[in-house]
């Protein structure tokens, strides 16, 4: 309890001192946003010279022209900007960021350190235009839930968070602890490790009890697990089905970290709603995605990041580097083939592997893989909202929806790189960057 209170106090001081973001100013009764170019829904024709009227965190009206404000209203002049919905990143890890100290951090950082790290990383993410994120695995899973709840309550200003808490892993799997002395690993080992059908049902229920919005499962080996156990399937088929069935029984979607083809397909057959990474997917895998109505979150930025780190040296362990050099270069080509096959693709970066705040680089990589700019933007807005079950609240700018609004100087429909420099951010009606 004392550690939790200390974390909250430090987090509050940190956000007050932040040069990028702070508490919003006392809210005006209404805010009028003058949008020079409005992309209310990527994929629909943009409009020009519009006024968005914001009240109580929502869009009250969208009117033609620049409407004279009512007395006491705040005016935000974005007449020279392109205005669009806040972006959605469906795969982040806010409490950490890969660095040469990552292994040591596992045994030196306290919950209070994780809280502050998460707050700073959330600020960077929001400043980059991402007003909603899905956190898919945190060492301090109670900390990520606390951060989520502080942002949701409005006490702190940050992106909307949906959180998985701790990822569910088999003993020795990607989500288990590796690379330390036996007694250290015994202390650090996550409670979400499970073996066998009944135990895996328990692990899902434990995460739901803790507060998880979504269930994350490490169905295959991973690049960053410090063990040379490959990237293939690590749960048995019956364990994966037990996890998916339990999650759905409790009203939660379930997603799988999966690189190897067999593990991806096993998770899809088991009823998983989505797959993260999907590096070794082929045409048969793509057909199974479509047959199961599941979505892919490709995280090609993570692949590019670990490949660069492996080549540079100094950050990854030997086991990690060997896997990075194998899997990283595959991911962009896989994504290009998945798009051609018509797979449902949702934007996600795995930020925490890459640097927080660089999330929009994934959009550039998607375009490099053959997506049009509008297709890439839809995956991070309309598609992301559908993926997290919040299409009635976010993903487009429409009357009654949350006032999650960003603005850029260029036109991302022409040059996707324009989205890398966000000039204005509003999250749930509160100005975060102006």
The 8 nearest C-alpha neighbors of each residue, nearest first, counted from 0:
[[1, 3, 2, 4, 5, 6, 7, 110],
 [2, 0, 4, 3, 5, 6, 7, 111],
 [3, 1, 5, 0, 4, 6, 111, 110],
 [2, 4, 6, 0, 5, 1, 7, 111],
 [5, 3, 7, 1, 6, 2, 8, 0],
 [4, 6, 2, 8, 3, 7, 1, 9],
 [7, 5, 111, 3, 9, 4, 8, 10],
 [6, 8, 10, 4, 5, 9, 11, 3],
 [9, 7, 5, 11, 10, 6, 4, 12],
 [8, 10, 12, 6, 11, 7, 13, 5],
 [9, 11, 7, 13, 8, 12, 115, 6],
 [10, 12, 8, 13, 14, 9, 7, 15],
 [13, 11, 9, 15, 10, 14, 16, 8],
 [14, 12, 10, 16, 11, 15, 9, 17],
 [13, 15, 17, 16, 11, 12, 21, 10],
 [16, 14, 12, 21, 13, 17, 11, 22],
 [15, 17, 13, 14, 12, 18, 21, 20],
 [18, 16, 14, 19, 20, 15, 13, 21],
 [19, 17, 20, 16, 21, 15, 14, 13],
 [20, 18, 17, 21, 432, 126, 122, 123],
 [21, 19, 17, 431, 18, 122, 432, 14],
 [22, 20, 15, 14, 23, 17, 156, 431],
 [21, 23, 156, 24, 155, 15, 20, 14],
 [24, 22, 429, 430, 21, 25, 431, 156],
 [23, 25, 26, 22, 430, 429, 21, 27],
 [26, 24, 23, 27, 22, 429, 28, 430],
 [27, 25, 24, 28, 23, 429, 29, 30],
 [26, 28, 29, 72, 73, 25, 30, 71],
 [27, 29, 72, 26, 54, 71, 30, 55],
 [30, 28, 72, 54, 27, 53, 73, 31],
 [29, 31, 73, 53, 72, 52, 74, 32],
 [30, 32, 52, 74, 51, 73, 75, 53],
 [33, 31, 75, 51, 50, 74, 34, 76],
 [32, 34, 50, 76, 77, 78, 65, 49],
 [35, 33, 77, 78, 49, 36, 48, 37],
 [78, 34, 36, 48, 79, 47, 80, 77],
 [37, 35, 47, 81, 34, 46, 82, 48],
 [36, 38, 82, 46, 45, 39, 81, 47],
 [39, 37, 45, 83, 40, 41, 82, 46],
 [38, 40, 396, 395, 37, 83, 84, 41],
 [41, 39, 395, 38, 43, 42, 396, 381],
 [42, 40, 377, 43, 373, 38, 376, 39],
 [41, 43, 373, 40, 44, 377, 374, 38],
 [42, 44, 41, 40, 45, 38, 39, 373],
 [43, 45, 46, 42, 38, 41, 40, 39],
 [46, 44, 38, 37, 43, 36, 39, 47],
 [45, 47, 37, 36, 44, 38, 48, 49],
 [46, 48, 36, 35, 49, 37, 45, 34],
 [47, 49, 35, 64, 34, 36, 65, 63],
 [50, 48, 63, 64, 34, 62, 47, 33],
 [51, 49, 33, 62, 65, 32, 61, 34],
 [52, 50, 61, 32, 31, 60, 53, 62],
 [51, 53, 31, 60, 59, 30, 58, 61],
 [52, 54, 58, 30, 59, 57, 29, 51],
 [53, 55, 29, 56, 57, 59, 58, 28],
 [56, 54, 57, 428, 53, 29, 28, 427],
 [55, 57, 428, 427, 54, 402, 401, 53],
 [58, 56, 401, 402, 400, 54, 55, 53],
 [57, 59, 53, 398, 402, 399, 60, 400],
 [58, 60, 398, 53, 52, 57, 54, 399],
 [61, 59, 52, 398, 58, 51, 62, 53],
 [60, 62, 51, 50, 52, 49, 398, 63],
 [63, 61, 50, 49, 60, 64, 51, 66],
 [64, 62, 49, 50, 48, 65, 61, 66],
 [63, 65, 48, 49, 66, 50, 62, 47],
 [64, 66, 50, 33, 49, 48, 67, 63],
 [65, 67, 64, 68, 50, 62, 63, 31],
 [68, 66, 65, 69, 31, 50, 70, 64],
 [69, 67, 72, 66, 70, 31, 74, 73],
 [68, 70, 72, 71, 67, 29, 73, 31],
 [69, 71, 72, 68, 73, 29, 28, 67],
 [70, 72, 69, 73, 27, 28, 29, 68],
 [73, 71, 29, 30, 70, 69, 27, 28],
 [72, 74, 30, 27, 31, 29, 71, 75],
 [75, 73, 31, 30, 32, 76, 72, 68],
 [76, 74, 32, 31, 33, 77, 73, 30],
 [75, 77, 33, 78, 32, 74, 34, 79],
 [76, 78, 34, 80, 33, 79, 35, 75],
 [35, 79, 77, 34, 80, 76, 33, 48],
 [78, 80, 35, 77, 408, 81, 34, 36],
 [81, 79, 408, 77, 78, 407, 35, 406],
 [80, 82, 36, 407, 406, 37, 408, 35],
 [83, 81, 406, 37, 405, 34, 36, 38],
 [82, 84, 38, 405, 39, 404, 37, 406],
 [85, 83, 404, 395, 396, 403, 405, 394],
 [86, 84, 404, 403, 130, 405, 129, 128],
 [85, 87, 129, 379, 380, 130, 128, 84],
 [88, 86, 131, 379, 129, 132, 383, 380],
 [89, 87, 132, 347, 90, 346, 133, 131],
 [88, 90, 347, 133, 132, 346, 87, 383],
 [91, 89, 347, 349, 133, 348, 88, 134],
 [90, 92, 349, 350, 134, 93, 133, 135],
 [93, 91, 351, 134, 94, 350, 135, 95],
 [92, 94, 117, 95, 120, 91, 121, 351],
 [95, 93, 117, 113, 116, 92, 137, 114],
 [96, 94, 351, 93, 92, 97, 116, 117],
 [95, 97, 351, 352, 98, 354, 353, 94],
 [98, 96, 352, 101, 351, 95, 353, 99],
 [97, 99, 100, 101, 314, 96, 315, 352],
 [98, 100, 314, 101, 313, 97, 315, 102],
 [101, 99, 98, 103, 102, 104, 314, 97],
 [100, 102, 104, 98, 103, 99, 97, 105],
 [103, 101, 104, 105, 100, 99, 106, 98],
 [104, 102, 100, 105, 101, 106, 107, 108],
 [105, 103, 107, 101, 108, 106, 102, 100],
 [104, 106, 103, 102, 107, 108, 101, 187],
 [105, 107, 104, 103, 108, 102, 187, 109],
 [108, 106, 104, 105, 103, 109, 112, 102],
 [107, 109, 104, 112, 106, 105, 110, 113],
 [110, 108, 112, 111, 113, 107, 106, 114],
 [109, 111, 113, 112, 114, 139, 108, 142],
 [110, 112, 6, 114, 109, 113, 115, 2],
 [113, 111, 109, 115, 110, 114, 108, 116],
 [112, 114, 116, 110, 111, 115, 94, 117],
 [115, 113, 111, 117, 112, 116, 142, 6],
 [116, 114, 118, 112, 117, 113, 10, 119],
 [115, 117, 113, 119, 118, 114, 94, 120],
 [118, 116, 94, 93, 120, 114, 115, 119],
 [117, 119, 115, 121, 116, 120, 114, 122],
 [118, 120, 122, 116, 121, 117, 115, 123],
 [121, 119, 117, 123, 122, 118, 93, 355],
 [120, 122, 124, 118, 119, 123, 117, 157],
 [123, 121, 119, 125, 120, 124, 126, 157],
 [124, 122, 356, 120, 126, 121, 125, 355],
 [123, 125, 356, 121, 127, 122, 126, 129],
 [124, 126, 129, 122, 128, 127, 123, 130],
 [125, 127, 123, 128, 124, 122, 432, 424],
 [128, 126, 124, 125, 356, 129, 421, 123],
 [129, 127, 125, 126, 85, 86, 405, 424],
 [130, 128, 86, 125, 87, 131, 124, 85],
 [129, 131, 158, 85, 125, 86, 426, 159],
 [132, 130, 159, 87, 158, 129, 160, 88],
 [133, 131, 88, 160, 89, 87, 159, 134],
 [132, 134, 89, 161, 90, 162, 160, 91],
 [135, 133, 162, 91, 92, 90, 136, 161],
 [136, 134, 163, 90, 133, 91, 92, 215],
 [135, 137, 165, 166, 164, 163, 134, 92],
 [136, 138, 140, 139, 165, 164, 94, 92],
 [139, 137, 140, 165, 136, 94, 189, 164],
 [140, 138, 142, 137, 141, 110, 143, 113],
 [139, 141, 164, 137, 143, 142, 165, 138],
 [140, 142, 144, 143, 139, 145, 164, 209],
 [141, 143, 145, 139, 140, 144, 114, 146],
 [144, 142, 146, 140, 145, 141, 147, 139],
 [143, 145, 147, 141, 142, 146, 148, 140],
 [146, 144, 142, 148, 147, 143, 149, 141],
 [145, 147, 143, 149, 148, 144, 142, 150],
 [148, 146, 144, 160, 150, 145, 149, 143],
 [147, 149, 151, 145, 150, 146, 152, 144],
 [150, 148, 146, 152, 151, 147, 154, 155],
 [151, 149, 155, 153, 147, 157, 148, 152],
 [152, 150, 148, 153, 149, 147, 159, 154],
 [151, 153, 149, 150, 154, 148, 155, 147],
 [152, 154, 150, 155, 151, 156, 149, 157],
 [155, 153, 152, 149, 150, 156, 151, 22],
 [156, 154, 150, 153, 149, 157, 22, 11],
 [157, 155, 150, 22, 153, 154, 21, 158],
 [156, 158, 150, 121, 122, 125, 155, 159],
 [159, 157, 130, 131, 125, 160, 121, 132],
 [158, 160, 131, 130, 132, 151, 157, 150],
 [161, 159, 132, 147, 133, 131, 158, 162],
 [160, 162, 133, 212, 134, 132, 159, 163],
 [161, 163, 134, 212, 164, 133, 211, 160],
 [164, 162, 211, 213, 135, 214, 212, 136],
 [163, 165, 140, 136, 162, 211, 137, 166],
 [166, 164, 136, 137, 140, 163, 191, 167],
 [165, 167, 215, 136, 216, 174, 168, 191],
 [166, 168, 216, 191, 192, 215, 217, 165],
 [169, 167, 192, 174, 217, 172, 175, 216],
 [170, 168, 172, 193, 192, 194, 171, 234],
 [169, 171, 172, 192, 175, 168, 193, 194],
 [172, 170, 175, 169, 173, 176, 177, 174],
 [173, 171, 169, 175, 170, 174, 168, 233],
 [172, 174, 220, 224, 221, 175, 217, 168],
 [175, 173, 168, 172, 217, 166, 167, 176],
 [174, 176, 172, 173, 171, 168, 170, 188],
 [177, 175, 188, 184, 174, 187, 178, 189],
 [178, 176, 225, 179, 175, 226, 224, 184],
 [177, 179, 225, 180, 226, 176, 184, 102],
 [180, 178, 184, 177, 183, 181, 176, 182],
 [181, 179, 183, 182, 184, 178, 185, 177],
 [180, 182, 184, 183, 185, 179, 186, 178],
 [181, 183, 185, 184, 180, 186, 179, 187],
 [184, 182, 180, 186, 185, 181, 179, 187],
 [185, 183, 187, 181, 186, 182, 188, 179],
 [184, 186, 182, 183, 188, 187, 181, 176],
 [185, 187, 183, 184, 188, 182, 189, 181],
 [188, 186, 184, 185, 183, 189, 176, 106],
 [187, 189, 185, 176, 184, 186, 175, 190],
 [190, 188, 191, 192, 187, 175, 176, 165],
 [191, 189, 192, 188, 202, 165, 193, 167],
 [190, 192, 167, 189, 202, 165, 193, 168],
 [193, 191, 168, 169, 190, 167, 170, 189],
 [194, 192, 199, 169, 198, 168, 202, 191],
 [195, 193, 169, 198, 199, 170, 196, 192],
 [196, 194, 198, 197, 238, 199, 193, 237],
 [195, 197, 238, 199, 198, 241, 200, 237],
 [198, 196, 200, 199, 195, 201, 241, 194],
 [197, 199, 201, 193, 200, 195, 196, 194],
 [200, 198, 202, 193, 201, 196, 197, 242],
 [199, 201, 197, 203, 198, 202, 242, 245],
 [202, 200, 198, 204, 199, 203, 205, 197],
 [201, 203, 199, 205, 191, 204, 200, 193],
 [204, 202, 206, 200, 205, 201, 207, 246],
 [203, 205, 207, 201, 202, 206, 208, 200],
 [206, 204, 208, 202, 203, 207, 201, 209],
 [207, 205, 209, 203, 208, 204, 211, 210],
 [206, 208, 211, 204, 210, 209, 205, 203],
 [207, 209, 205, 206, 210, 204, 211, 203],
 [210, 208, 206, 207, 211, 205, 141, 164],
 [209, 211, 207, 208, 206, 212, 144, 164],
 [212, 210, 163, 207, 213, 206, 164, 162],
 [213, 211, 162, 161, 163, 210, 251, 214],
 [212, 214, 163, 252, 211, 251, 253, 162],
 [213, 215, 253, 163, 254, 252, 216, 211],
 [216, 214, 166, 254, 255, 163, 253, 135],
 [217, 215, 167, 255, 166, 218, 256, 168],
 [218, 216, 256, 168, 219, 255, 173, 174],
 [217, 219, 257, 233, 216, 255, 234, 256],
 [220, 218, 232, 233, 257, 231, 217, 230],
 [219, 221, 230, 173, 231, 229, 172, 233],
 [222, 220, 173, 223, 224, 230, 219, 258],
 [221, 223, 322, 319, 323, 224, 220, 230],
 [222, 224, 319, 221, 225, 173, 315, 323],
 [225, 223, 173, 221, 226, 222, 319, 177],
 [226, 224, 177, 178, 318, 223, 319, 316],
 [225, 227, 228, 224, 318, 177, 178, 319],
 [226, 228, 318, 229, 225, 319, 322, 224],
 [229, 227, 226, 220, 230, 231, 172, 221],
 [228, 230, 220, 227, 231, 221, 322, 226],
 [231, 229, 220, 259, 221, 219, 258, 228],
 [230, 232, 259, 219, 220, 229, 262, 233],
 [231, 233, 219, 262, 218, 234, 261, 259],
 [234, 232, 219, 218, 172, 231, 220, 235],
 [235, 233, 218, 232, 238, 239, 169, 236],
 [234, 236, 238, 237, 239, 233, 232, 195],
 [235, 237, 239, 238, 265, 240, 234, 269],
 [236, 238, 240, 239, 235, 241, 196, 269],
 [239, 237, 196, 241, 235, 236, 240, 195],
 [240, 238, 242, 236, 241, 237, 269, 243],
 [239, 241, 269, 237, 243, 242, 238, 244],
 [240, 242, 238, 244, 239, 243, 196, 245],
 [243, 241, 239, 245, 240, 244, 200, 199],
 [244, 242, 240, 246, 245, 241, 271, 270],
 [243, 245, 241, 247, 246, 242, 240, 248],
 [246, 244, 248, 242, 247, 243, 200, 241],
 [247, 245, 251, 243, 249, 248, 244, 242],
 [246, 248, 250, 251, 244, 249, 245, 243],
 [247, 249, 245, 246, 250, 244, 251, 243],
 [250, 248, 246, 247, 251, 245, 207, 204],
 [249, 251, 247, 248, 246, 252, 245, 213],
 [252, 250, 246, 247, 213, 249, 253, 212],
 [251, 253, 213, 272, 247, 214, 246, 254],
 [252, 254, 214, 271, 272, 213, 215, 243],
 [253, 255, 273, 215, 274, 271, 272, 216],
 [256, 254, 216, 274, 257, 218, 217, 215],
 [255, 257, 217, 275, 218, 216, 274, 276],
 [256, 258, 219, 263, 218, 277, 255, 262],
 [257, 259, 278, 277, 279, 230, 276, 219],
 [260, 258, 231, 279, 262, 230, 261, 257],
 [259, 261, 279, 263, 280, 262, 264, 258],
 [262, 260, 264, 263, 259, 265, 232, 231],
 [263, 261, 232, 265, 259, 264, 260, 219],
 [264, 262, 260, 266, 257, 261, 265, 259],
 [263, 265, 267, 261, 266, 262, 268, 260],
 [266, 264, 262, 268, 267, 263, 261, 269],
 [265, 267, 269, 263, 264, 268, 271, 262],
 [266, 268, 264, 271, 270, 269, 265, 263],
 [269, 267, 265, 270, 266, 264, 271, 291],
 [268, 270, 240, 266, 267, 239, 271, 265],
 [271, 269, 267, 268, 243, 272, 266, 240],
 [272, 270, 267, 253, 266, 273, 254, 243],
 [273, 271, 293, 253, 254, 252, 270, 294],
 [274, 272, 294, 254, 293, 295, 271, 255],
 [273, 275, 255, 295, 254, 256, 296, 277],
 [274, 276, 256, 296, 255, 277, 297, 257],
 [275, 277, 297, 278, 298, 258, 296, 257],
 [278, 276, 258, 257, 280, 279, 275, 274],
 [277, 279, 258, 330, 276, 280, 329, 333],
 [280, 278, 260, 259, 258, 277, 281, 333],
 [281, 279, 260, 284, 277, 278, 333, 285],
 [282, 280, 284, 283, 285, 279, 260, 333],
 [281, 283, 285, 284, 286, 280, 340, 337],
 [282, 284, 286, 285, 281, 287, 280, 288],
 [285, 283, 287, 281, 282, 280, 286, 264],
 [284, 286, 282, 288, 287, 283, 281, 342],
 [287, 285, 283, 289, 284, 288, 290, 282],
 [286, 288, 290, 284, 289, 285, 291, 283],
 [289, 287, 285, 293, 291, 286, 290, 292],
 [290, 288, 292, 286, 287, 291, 342, 293],
 [289, 291, 287, 288, 292, 286, 293, 285],
 [290, 292, 288, 293, 289, 287, 267, 270],
 [293, 291, 289, 290, 288, 294, 272, 343],
 [294, 292, 272, 273, 288, 291, 289, 343],
 [295, 293, 273, 343, 344, 274, 272, 345],
 [294, 296, 344, 274, 273, 297, 345, 275],
 [295, 297, 275, 345, 347, 346, 344, 276],
 [296, 298, 276, 299, 295, 275, 277, 347],
 [299, 297, 348, 347, 300, 301, 276, 349],
 [298, 300, 302, 301, 297, 330, 331, 303],
 [301, 299, 303, 298, 361, 302, 348, 304],
 [302, 300, 304, 299, 303, 298, 353, 352],
 [301, 303, 327, 299, 300, 304, 305, 306],
 [304, 302, 300, 306, 301, 305, 327, 307],
 [305, 303, 301, 307, 302, 306, 353, 300],
 [306, 304, 308, 307, 302, 323, 303, 309],
 [305, 307, 309, 303, 323, 327, 308, 304],
 [306, 308, 310, 304, 305, 309, 311, 303],
 [309, 307, 305, 311, 306, 310, 312, 304],
 [310, 308, 320, 306, 312, 307, 311, 305],
 [309, 311, 307, 308, 312, 306, 324, 320],
 [310, 312, 308, 309, 307, 313, 314, 306],
 [313, 311, 309, 310, 314, 308, 315, 320],
 [312, 314, 99, 315, 311, 308, 316, 309],
 [315, 313, 99, 98, 312, 308, 316, 309],
 [316, 314, 320, 319, 313, 309, 317, 312],
 [315, 317, 319, 318, 320, 314, 225, 313],
 [318, 316, 320, 319, 321, 315, 225, 309],
 [319, 317, 227, 321, 316, 320, 226, 225],
 [318, 320, 316, 223, 322, 317, 222, 321],
 [319, 321, 309, 323, 317, 322, 315, 318],
 [322, 320, 318, 324, 323, 319, 317, 325],
 [321, 323, 325, 222, 319, 320, 324, 326],
 [324, 322, 320, 327, 325, 306, 326, 321],
 [325, 323, 306, 321, 322, 327, 326, 320],
 [326, 324, 322, 323, 327, 321, 328, 329],
 [325, 327, 323, 329, 328, 324, 322, 278],
 [328, 326, 302, 323, 306, 329, 303, 324],
 [327, 329, 326, 330, 325, 302, 331, 324],
 [330, 328, 326, 327, 332, 331, 333, 278],
 [329, 331, 333, 278, 332, 299, 328, 327],
 [332, 330, 334, 333, 329, 299, 368, 335],
 [331, 333, 335, 334, 330, 329, 336, 368],
 [334, 332, 330, 336, 331, 335, 337, 329],
 [335, 333, 337, 331, 332, 336, 338, 330],
 [334, 336, 368, 332, 338, 333, 337, 369],
 [335, 337, 339, 333, 334, 338, 340, 332],
 [338, 336, 334, 340, 339, 335, 342, 333],
 [339, 337, 341, 335, 340, 336, 342, 334],
 [340, 338, 336, 341, 337, 335, 342, 334],
 [339, 341, 337, 338, 342, 336, 285, 282],
 [342, 340, 338, 339, 337, 343, 289, 285],
 [341, 343, 337, 340, 338, 344, 289, 285],
 [344, 342, 294, 295, 341, 345, 293, 289],
 [345, 343, 295, 294, 342, 296, 378, 346],
 [346, 344, 378, 296, 383, 382, 295, 347],
 [345, 347, 379, 378, 88, 296, 89, 383],
 [348, 346, 89, 90, 88, 298, 296, 349],
 [347, 349, 298, 350, 90, 300, 358, 361],
 [348, 350, 91, 90, 298, 301, 352, 351],
 [351, 349, 91, 353, 352, 348, 355, 354],
 [350, 352, 96, 92, 353, 95, 354, 97],
 [351, 353, 350, 97, 301, 96, 349, 354],
 [354, 352, 350, 351, 301, 304, 355, 300],
 [355, 353, 357, 351, 350, 356, 96, 352],
 [354, 356, 357, 350, 120, 124, 123, 351],
 [355, 357, 124, 123, 127, 358, 354, 126],
 [356, 358, 355, 359, 354, 360, 127, 353],
 [357, 359, 360, 356, 361, 348, 355, 350],
 [360, 358, 361, 362, 357, 419, 418, 363],
 [359, 361, 363, 362, 358, 357, 364, 419],
 [360, 362, 364, 359, 300, 363, 358, 365],
 [363, 361, 365, 360, 359, 364, 375, 366],
 [364, 362, 366, 360, 361, 365, 367, 415],
 [363, 365, 367, 361, 366, 362, 368, 360],
 [366, 364, 368, 362, 367, 363, 370, 361],
 [365, 367, 370, 369, 363, 368, 364, 371],
 [366, 368, 364, 365, 369, 363, 370, 331],
 [369, 367, 335, 365, 366, 370, 331, 364],
 [368, 370, 366, 367, 335, 371, 365, 338],
 [371, 369, 366, 365, 374, 375, 368, 372],
 [370, 372, 374, 373, 366, 375, 369, 365],
 [373, 371, 375, 412, 374, 415, 376, 366],
 [372, 374, 376, 375, 371, 412, 42, 41],
 [375, 373, 377, 371, 372, 376, 370, 378],
 [374, 376, 372, 378, 373, 377, 362, 370],
 [377, 375, 373, 379, 378, 374, 372, 380],
 [378, 376, 380, 381, 374, 379, 375, 41],
 [377, 379, 382, 345, 346, 375, 376, 380],
 [380, 378, 346, 87, 376, 383, 377, 86],
 [381, 379, 394, 377, 383, 86, 382, 378],
 [380, 382, 394, 377, 384, 383, 378, 385],
 [383, 381, 378, 385, 384, 380, 377, 345],
 [382, 384, 386, 380, 379, 385, 381, 87],
 [383, 385, 390, 389, 394, 381, 386, 387],
 [384, 386, 388, 390, 382, 383, 387, 389],
 [385, 387, 383, 384, 388, 382, 345, 389],
 [388, 386, 384, 385, 389, 383, 390, 89],
 [389, 387, 385, 386, 390, 384, 391, 383],
 [388, 390, 384, 391, 392, 387, 393, 385],
 [391, 389, 384, 385, 392, 393, 388, 394],
 [390, 392, 389, 393, 400, 388, 384, 394],
 [393, 391, 400, 389, 390, 401, 394, 399],
 [394, 392, 390, 395, 384, 401, 389, 400],
 [395, 393, 380, 381, 384, 84, 390, 383],
 [396, 394, 40, 84, 39, 393, 397, 381],
 [395, 397, 39, 84, 40, 400, 394, 398],
 [398, 396, 400, 395, 399, 58, 39, 61],
 [397, 399, 58, 59, 60, 400, 61, 396],
 [400, 398, 58, 57, 59, 397, 401, 392],
 [401, 399, 392, 57, 398, 397, 58, 393],
 [400, 402, 57, 427, 392, 403, 393, 56],
 [401, 403, 57, 427, 428, 58, 56, 404],
 [404, 402, 426, 85, 427, 425, 401, 84],
 [403, 405, 85, 84, 425, 402, 424, 83],
 [406, 404, 424, 423, 85, 83, 82, 128],
 [405, 407, 82, 423, 81, 422, 80, 421],
 [408, 406, 421, 422, 81, 80, 409, 418],
 [407, 409, 80, 81, 406, 410, 79, 417],
 [410, 408, 417, 407, 411, 81, 80, 414],
 [409, 411, 412, 413, 414, 417, 81, 408],
 [410, 412, 415, 414, 417, 413, 418, 409],
 [413, 411, 372, 410, 373, 414, 415, 371],
 [414, 412, 411, 410, 415, 372, 409, 417],
 [415, 413, 411, 416, 412, 417, 410, 372],
 [414, 416, 411, 417, 372, 418, 412, 363],
 [417, 415, 418, 414, 419, 363, 411, 420],
 [418, 416, 411, 409, 415, 419, 414, 420],
 [417, 419, 416, 420, 411, 415, 421, 407],
 [418, 420, 417, 416, 359, 421, 360, 127],
 [421, 419, 418, 417, 422, 407, 127, 408],
 [420, 422, 407, 423, 127, 406, 128, 418],
 [421, 423, 407, 406, 420, 433, 424, 432],
 [424, 422, 433, 406, 432, 405, 421, 425],
 [425, 423, 405, 432, 431, 404, 128, 430],
 [424, 426, 430, 404, 429, 403, 431, 428],
 [425, 427, 403, 429, 428, 130, 402, 430],
 [428, 426, 56, 402, 403, 401, 429, 425],
 [427, 429, 56, 402, 426, 425, 57, 430],
 [430, 428, 426, 425, 427, 23, 431, 56],
 [431, 429, 425, 432, 23, 424, 426, 428],
 [430, 432, 424, 425, 20, 429, 426, 23],
 [433, 431, 424, 423, 430, 126, 20, 425],
 [432, 423, 422, 424, 431, 430, 425, 75]]
